[in-house]
């Protein structure tokens, strides 16, 4: 994880207001357009972090992820994709720590499965990044 942290610290540009917990249930369609609700986790952050939250919470496959990144970045720039995966690794790491701390040693079977899936995802991301 130190390589991931070092990478992001060295490339962290201007922070933006991020939701930090974006899910489909927090997007409302109104006559004025889409509105986001549930801003209690909002903070200045790396914008790719919000994309990582969306990708993970909605279990996007590679094709869907490519589409999301093209829509956000306008192209399939390798550097932006790599930057996204570093942000994704941070999100999974923090999500796993949060989940583990909240549940303690009393994980239910369904919680254990989520925790194991997060660990597998994080390990896969770290291998992908050569970390």
Buried (B, 14 or more C-beta within 10 A) or exposed (E): EEEBBEBBEEEEEEEEEBBBBBEEEEBEEEEEEEEBEBEEEBEEBBBBBBBBBBBBBBEBEEEEBEEBBEEBBEEEEEEBBBBBBBBBBBBBBEBBEEBBEEBEEEBEEEBEEBBEBBBEBBEEBBEEBEB
